[in-house]
Amino acid sequence: MKLNGKIAVVTGASRGIGKAIATRLASEGATVAINYREDAKPAEALVSELNSRGFKAQAFRADVSKPDECQTLLDDVVKTFGRVDILVSNAGIEHFGKLEEITPQDFERVFSVNVAGQLFVTQAAARYLPSGGRIVLTSSVSARIAVFYHTLYAASKAAVSAMVLNLAPELGERGIAINAIAPGGTATDMAKENGKFYTHPALQDLPPEALLKSKAALQRLAQPEEIAATVAFLVSDDASYITGSTLAIDGGRL
């Protein structure tokens, strides 16, 4: 129960990695604000599941691509729970597209969630976080590897790593640590939809097992709970001297 008494906000928390993070933080004793954008049912189902296990959680709707809704989200969490100690910015969207096919609308859609959404939810949380507060943003292994037709998404995730590096000294003056995680392939619904696009076109006919062996030293996908365990470490007192870093959780990406 390393997070006992803490109030944590997790964006995009109703499925996949976000759901695993919310569950892990709740199991560590935190009261968790579970953010969702549109579909309330998965978020409410997760709240019910956590509450039935004796954990504390509540769902909060907000579209993090809209700065005013980021602020409203944090205002509502503080009105409900009295404070906020931890922000985990997990909400994000994928994109694959050839250079000549990328449109201004694509750019706006990806960067409004993956970059602006993470910046402005951080800004909103920082207004409330006390000394000892923790922020974890979500970058990606894609920020440092080359993948066909992945330029827009990769650029958005590289921006997140630059963001935490440059916000670290500013927030450090207030005793707040900010870091990012960079997951590799993880067994989620998003991975099922997009995993094949991470493979060079010439190799896409290889058996999945062979592809996994060629991509990661551990020769498998991560489980969402493994990503969540790293986040739980970063927001705990055990990580009190880590800030400005992007921590790879990629199984030894090859």
C-alpha positions as CSV (number, residue, x, y, z in Angstrom):
1,M,0.0,0.0,0.0
2,K,2.7,2.5,-1.0
3,L,0.2,5.0,-2.3
4,N,-2.2,4.9,0.6
5,G,-4.0,8.2,1.0
6,K,-2.9,9.5,-2.5
7,I,-5.3,10.8,-5.1
8,A,-4.4,9.7,-8.6
9,V,-5.8,10.8,-12.0
10,V,-5.4,8.4,-14.9
11,T,-6.5,9.6,-18.4
12,G,-7.7,7.2,-20.9
13,A,-8.2,4.7,-18.1
14,S,-11.2,2.6,-19.2
15,R,-9.3,0.0,-21.2
16,G,-5.9,-1.4,-22.2
17,I,-2.8,0.0,-20.4
18,G,-4.8,2.8,-18.8
19,K,-7.1,0.2,-17.1
20,A,-4.2,-1.8,-15.9
21,I,-2.6,1.4,-14.5
22,A,-5.7,2.5,-12.7
23,T,-6.1,-1.0,-11.2
24,R,-2.5,-1.2,-10.0
25,L,-2.6,2.3,-8.4
26,A,-5.9,1.4,-6.7
27,S,-4.3,-1.8,-5.4
28,E,-1.5,0.2,-4.0
29,G,-3.9,2.3,-1.9
30,A,-4.6,5.3,-4.1
31,T,-8.0,6.7,-4.8
32,V,-8.2,6.7,-8.6
33,A,-10.0,9.2,-10.8
34,I,-10.7,7.2,-14.0
35,N,-10.9,9.5,-17.0
36,Y,-12.8,8.5,-20.2
37,R,-13.7,10.5,-23.3
38,E,-16.9,9.2,-24.7
39,D,-18.0,5.7,-23.7
40,A,-18.9,5.7,-20.0
41,K,-19.8,2.0,-19.8
42,P,-16.2,0.6,-19.6
43,A,-15.2,3.3,-17.1
44,E,-18.2,2.7,-14.9
45,A,-17.6,-1.1,-15.1
46,L,-14.0,-0.6,-14.0
47,V,-15.2,1.6,-11.1
48,S,-17.6,-1.1,-10.0
49,E,-15.0,-3.7,-10.2
50,L,-12.5,-1.8,-8.1
51,N,-15.1,-0.7,-5.6
52,S,-16.2,-4.3,-5.2
53,R,-12.6,-5.2,-4.3
54,G,-12.6,-2.6,-1.6
55,F,-10.6,0.0,-3.6
56,K,-11.7,3.6,-4.2
57,A,-12.4,4.9,-7.7
58,Q,-14.7,7.2,-9.6
59,A,-15.2,8.0,-13.3
60,F,-14.7,11.4,-14.8
61,R,-15.6,12.4,-18.4
62,A,-13.2,14.7,-20.2
63,D,-11.8,15.1,-23.7
64,V,-8.1,15.8,-23.0
65,S,-7.6,17.2,-26.6
66,K,-9.5,20.2,-25.3
67,P,-7.5,22.4,-22.8
68,D,-10.6,23.7,-21.0
69,E,-11.8,20.1,-20.4
70,C,-8.4,19.2,-19.0
71,Q,-8.8,22.0,-16.4
72,T,-12.4,21.0,-15.7
73,L,-11.3,17.4,-15.1
74,L,-8.7,18.4,-12.5
75,D,-11.1,20.9,-10.9
76,D,-13.8,18.2,-10.6
77,V,-11.3,15.7,-9.1
78,V,-10.2,18.2,-6.5
79,K,-13.8,19.2,-5.7
80,T,-14.6,15.5,-5.2
81,F,-11.6,14.3,-3.3
82,G,-10.1,17.5,-1.9
83,R,-6.7,17.2,-3.6
84,V,-4.6,15.5,-6.3
85,D,-1.2,13.9,-5.8
86,I,-0.6,11.9,-9.0
87,L,-1.3,12.4,-12.7
88,V,-0.8,9.6,-15.2
89,S,-1.4,10.8,-18.7
90,N,-2.2,7.7,-20.7
91,A,-4.7,8.8,-23.3
92,G,-3.4,8.6,-26.8
93,I,-4.2,7.7,-30.4
94,E,-2.4,5.8,-33.2
95,H,-1.7,6.9,-36.7
96,F,-0.1,5.2,-39.8
97,G,0.1,7.0,-43.1
98,K,2.4,7.7,-46.0
99,L,4.0,11.1,-46.2
100,E,1.9,12.2,-49.2
101,E,-1.3,11.1,-47.5
102,I,-0.9,13.0,-44.2
103,T,-3.3,15.8,-44.0
104,P,-3.5,18.9,-41.7
105,Q,-6.5,17.2,-40.1
106,D,-4.5,14.1,-39.3
107,F,-1.8,16.3,-37.7
108,E,-4.3,18.2,-35.7
109,R,-6.0,15.0,-34.5
110,V,-2.8,13.2,-33.4
111,F,-1.0,16.2,-31.9
112,S,-4.1,17.5,-30.1
113,V,-4.3,14.3,-28.1
114,N,-0.8,12.9,-27.9
115,V,1.0,16.3,-27.4
116,A,-1.4,19.1,-26.5
117,G,-3.6,16.8,-24.4
118,Q,-0.6,15.7,-22.3
119,L,0.8,19.2,-22.0
120,F,-2.5,20.8,-20.9
121,V,-3.5,18.1,-18.5
122,T,-0.1,18.5,-17.0
123,Q,-0.6,22.2,-16.7
124,A,-4.0,21.7,-15.1
125,A,-2.6,19.1,-12.6
126,A,0.4,21.2,-11.7
127,R,-1.9,23.9,-10.4
128,Y,-2.9,21.5,-7.6
129,L,0.0,19.1,-7.1
130,P,1.8,19.5,-3.8
131,S,5.5,19.1,-3.2
132,G,6.1,15.4,-3.6
133,G,3.6,15.2,-6.5
134,R,4.2,12.9,-9.4
135,I,3.4,13.1,-13.1
136,V,3.9,10.3,-15.6
137,L,3.3,11.0,-19.3
138,T,3.2,8.4,-22.1
139,S,5.8,8.4,-24.9
140,S,6.5,5.3,-26.9
141,V,9.3,3.1,-28.2
142,S,8.3,4.6,-31.6
143,A,10.0,7.8,-30.7
144,R,13.4,6.1,-31.2
145,I,12.8,3.4,-33.9
146,A,12.1,3.7,-37.6
147,V,8.8,2.3,-38.7
148,F,7.2,2.6,-42.2
149,Y,4.5,5.3,-42.4
150,H,4.6,6.1,-38.7
151,T,6.1,9.6,-38.9
152,L,3.2,11.5,-37.4
153,Y,2.7,9.3,-34.4
154,A,6.4,8.9,-33.7
155,A,6.9,12.6,-33.8
156,S,4.1,13.2,-31.3
157,K,5.7,10.7,-28.9
158,A,9.1,12.2,-29.3
159,A,7.6,15.5,-28.3
160,V,6.4,14.0,-25.0
161,S,10.0,12.9,-24.1
162,A,11.2,16.4,-24.9
163,M,8.4,17.8,-22.7
164,V,9.3,15.9,-19.6
165,L,13.0,16.7,-20.0
166,N,12.3,20.4,-20.1
167,L,9.5,20.5,-17.5
168,A,11.6,18.6,-15.0
169,P,13.7,21.6,-13.7
170,E,10.6,23.9,-13.7
171,L,8.5,21.5,-11.7
172,G,11.5,20.4,-9.6
173,E,11.6,23.8,-8.0
174,R,8.2,22.9,-6.5
175,G,9.2,19.4,-5.5
176,I,7.2,17.7,-8.3
177,A,8.8,14.9,-10.4
178,I,7.8,14.3,-14.0
179,N,8.7,11.4,-16.1
180,A,7.5,9.5,-19.2
181,I,7.2,5.8,-20.0
182,A,7.9,4.5,-23.5
183,P,6.1,1.1,-23.9
184,G,7.0,-1.3,-26.6
185,G,4.6,-3.8,-28.0
186,T,1.9,-4.6,-25.5
187,A,-1.0,-7.1,-25.6
188,T,-3.9,-4.7,-25.9
189,D,-6.8,-4.1,-28.3
190,M,-4.8,-1.3,-30.0
191,A,-1.9,-3.8,-30.6
192,K,-4.3,-6.3,-32.2
193,E,-5.5,-3.5,-34.6
194,N,-2.1,-2.0,-35.4
195,G,0.6,-4.5,-34.5
196,K,1.2,-5.7,-38.0
197,F,2.0,-2.2,-39.2
198,Y,5.1,-2.1,-37.0
199,T,6.7,-4.8,-39.2
200,H,8.6,-4.0,-42.3
201,P,6.3,-4.7,-45.3
202,A,8.7,-7.3,-46.6
203,L,8.4,-9.3,-43.4
204,Q,4.7,-9.2,-42.7
205,D,4.2,-12.7,-43.9
206,L,6.5,-14.3,-41.3
207,P,4.9,-16.2,-38.4
208,P,4.0,-14.0,-35.4
209,E,6.3,-16.0,-33.2
210,A,9.3,-15.3,-35.5
211,L,8.5,-11.6,-35.6
212,L,8.3,-11.3,-31.8
213,K,11.7,-13.0,-31.5
214,S,13.2,-10.5,-34.0
215,K,11.8,-7.5,-32.2
216,A,12.5,-7.9,-28.5
217,A,15.1,-9.6,-26.4
218,L,12.4,-11.1,-24.2
219,Q,10.7,-12.5,-27.4
220,R,7.1,-11.6,-26.4
221,L,4.7,-8.7,-26.0
222,A,4.4,-6.9,-22.7
223,Q,1.3,-7.4,-20.6
224,P,-0.5,-4.2,-19.6
225,E,0.1,-5.1,-16.0
226,E,3.9,-4.9,-16.6
227,I,3.5,-1.4,-17.9
228,A,1.4,-0.5,-14.9
229,A,4.0,-1.9,-12.5
230,T,6.5,0.6,-13.9
231,V,4.1,3.4,-13.5
232,A,3.4,2.4,-9.9
233,F,7.2,2.6,-9.2
234,L,7.6,6.0,-10.8
235,V,4.8,7.6,-8.7
236,S,6.0,6.0,-5.5
237,D,8.6,7.3,-3.0
238,D,10.9,4.6,-4.3
239,A,11.4,6.8,-7.4
240,S,12.0,10.1,-5.5
241,Y,15.2,11.0,-7.3
242,I,14.0,10.3,-10.8
243,T,12.7,13.1,-13.0
244,G,13.0,14.3,-16.6
245,S,13.5,10.7,-17.8
246,T,11.7,8.6,-20.4
247,L,11.8,5.0,-19.2
248,A,11.7,2.3,-21.9
249,I,9.5,-0.7,-21.1
250,D,10.1,-2.5,-24.4
251,G,11.4,-6.0,-23.5
252,G,14.8,-5.1,-24.9
253,R,13.8,-3.7,-28.2
254,L,16.1,-5.0,-31.0
